[in-house]
């Protein structure tokens, strides 16, 4: 199984980097650097998945693929 895609981008409004996981609703994180945002997103992903399992919620399969990857397929 492939893993969830994580988008990392700079936010002028927030003054730092945002990392989000499109397949996991509302799963995102903030960091002063791209690496920090990614690290926090991985922690958020683990918490999201653990919470979903504890509450018997459906866990979506990784499906999101940025357009750049779809073009090369």
N, C-alpha and C positions, 0 to 999 in steps of 0.2 A: 504494500500500500504506500502511496506517496504521502508526503506530509503536507500540511496546510501552507499555502503561500502567505508570506508576510510582506506587506507594502511598507516601505520606510520613506518618509518624505519630510522636508523641512517646512515648518509652519511659521510664517512671519508673525501671524497673529499671536501665537503662543510663545514665540521666541525660542523654539527648540524643535526637536525631531519627534514625529509621531510614527508609531508602528502599529499597523492594524492588520487583522486577520479577517478578510472578507467572508469566509465561510462560517465564522463563529460570530453570531450577532452581538454587537456591542463589545467585542473583544479588541481592545487597543491599549496602547501604553505611550508614555512620554519619556523623553530623555534629552539631556543636554547635547549628546552626540548620537550619531546613528547607531553606534555599538551599544550605548546605554539604552536607547529605545528598543533595540532588538532584544537585549537581555531582559528588559522588563516585559516585553511582549511574550517571550517564552514563559516567563513566570505567570503571566495573565492567562496564557493558553492552558497551562497545567491546572490552574485554579478553575478555569471555565469548564474543562473536561471533568475534573473531579466533582464539581458541583452538579453538573448534568447527570453524572453517574449516580451520585447520592440521592438525587431527586427523581430518578427514573426517566429523565428527559431524553429525547432522541438526540443522538450525536451525528451531525451531518458528515457525510464523506467529503474529503477534500476534492473540490470541483473547480474552484476559481483558477483561471489561467489568464495572466495578462495578455493583451492582444499581441504583444511582441512575440510571445511563444506560440500563439495560435498561427501566426503567419509562417513560422518555420516548420510547422508540422506537416 
